[in-house]
Amino acid sequence: MSLYEIYFGGSLLLIVVGLYIIASKRHLVRVVIGLEAVTLGVNLAIASMGIRIVDDVVMMDALAQSMIAISTAVAAAITALALSIALNIYRHYGTFDVRKLRRLRW
């Protein structure tokens, strides 16, 4: 099993676990954590595609590194925004439960 396959398998595992957390949990903060796990899985997949082995030295493409850096910055901003929205929802409605928030539709 090569290094590429190990990293790509780990990224698929992170994506599946993140999607499971998003689909099964009713707590708003856990959904945000699931989104973060999916983002980390995608970043690891990008990193596994950017790995090059030259003369027994593991190197990573500059394009993959820049894509991961931009994705990490965007994910941090989205997570901060989602957590602030979740905090405002808790202050206003007193719950993080997604099922109770669905009842508030027009």
C-alpha positions as CSV (number, residue, x, y, z in Angstrom):
1,M,0.0,0.0,0.0
2,S,1.5,3.3,-1.1
3,L,1.6,6.6,0.7
4,Y,-1.0,8.1,-1.7
5,E,-3.5,5.3,-0.9
6,I,-3.1,5.7,2.9
7,Y,-3.7,9.5,2.8
8,F,-6.6,9.2,0.4
9,G,-8.2,6.5,2.5
10,G,-7.8,8.7,5.6
11,S,-9.4,11.6,3.7
12,L,-12.4,9.4,2.6
13,L,-12.8,8.2,6.2
14,L,-12.9,11.8,7.5
15,I,-15.4,12.8,4.8
16,V,-17.7,9.8,5.6
17,V,-17.5,10.5,9.4
18,G,-18.2,14.2,8.8
19,L,-21.2,13.4,6.6
20,Y,-22.5,10.9,9.2
21,I,-22.2,13.5,12.0
22,I,-24.1,16.0,9.8
23,A,-26.9,13.6,8.9
24,S,-27.4,12.0,12.3
25,K,-27.0,14.7,14.9
26,R,-29.7,17.1,15.9
27,H,-27.4,19.5,17.8
28,L,-26.4,22.6,15.8
29,V,-22.8,22.7,17.2
30,R,-22.2,19.1,16.2
31,V,-23.4,19.8,12.7
32,V,-20.8,22.6,12.5
33,I,-18.1,20.1,13.8
34,G,-19.3,17.7,11.1
35,L,-18.8,20.3,8.4
36,E,-15.3,21.0,9.8
37,A,-14.5,17.2,9.5
38,V,-15.6,17.2,5.9
39,T,-13.4,20.2,5.2
40,L,-10.4,18.5,6.8
41,G,-11.1,15.4,4.7
42,V,-11.2,17.4,1.5
43,N,-7.9,19.2,2.5
44,L,-6.3,15.8,3.1
45,A,-7.5,14.6,-0.3
46,I,-6.0,17.6,-2.0
47,A,-2.7,17.0,-0.1
48,S,-2.7,13.4,-1.1
49,M,-3.1,14.4,-4.7
50,G,-0.2,16.9,-4.5
51,I,2.4,14.5,-3.1
52,R,5.3,13.7,-5.3
53,I,8.2,11.3,-4.4
54,V,11.5,12.2,-6.0
55,D,14.6,10.2,-5.1
56,D,13.1,8.9,-1.9
57,V,12.1,12.5,-0.8
58,V,8.5,13.3,-0.3
59,M,7.6,16.6,-1.7
60,M,4.3,18.5,-2.2
61,D,3.2,20.7,-5.1
62,A,3.0,24.4,-4.4
63,L,-0.5,24.5,-6.0
64,A,-1.8,21.9,-3.5
65,Q,-0.2,23.8,-0.7
66,S,-1.8,27.1,-1.8
67,M,-5.2,25.4,-2.3
68,I,-5.1,23.9,1.2
69,A,-4.1,27.3,2.7
70,I,-7.0,29.1,1.0
71,S,-9.4,26.3,2.0
72,T,-8.3,26.4,5.6
73,A,-8.8,30.2,5.8
74,V,-12.2,30.0,4.2
75,A,-13.2,27.1,6.5
76,A,-12.1,29.0,9.5
77,A,-14.3,32.0,8.5
78,I,-17.3,29.8,7.8
79,T,-16.9,28.0,11.1
80,A,-16.7,31.2,13.0
81,L,-19.7,32.6,11.2
82,A,-21.7,29.3,11.8
83,L,-20.8,29.3,15.5
84,S,-21.8,32.9,15.9
85,I,-25.1,32.2,14.2
86,A,-25.6,29.2,16.5
87,L,-24.9,31.3,19.5
88,N,-27.4,33.9,18.4
89,I,-30.0,31.1,17.8
90,Y,-29.4,29.8,21.3
91,R,-29.8,33.3,22.8
92,H,-33.0,33.9,20.9
93,Y,-34.7,30.5,21.1
94,G,-32.9,28.8,24.0
95,T,-32.0,25.6,22.2
96,F,-29.5,24.1,19.8
97,D,-31.9,21.3,18.7
98,V,-32.5,21.4,15.0
99,R,-35.8,19.6,15.2
100,K,-37.2,22.4,17.5
101,L,-35.9,25.0,15.1
102,R,-37.6,23.4,12.1
103,R,-41.0,24.0,13.8
104,L,-40.4,27.7,13.6
105,R,-41.0,27.9,9.8
106,W,-43.6,30.2,8.5
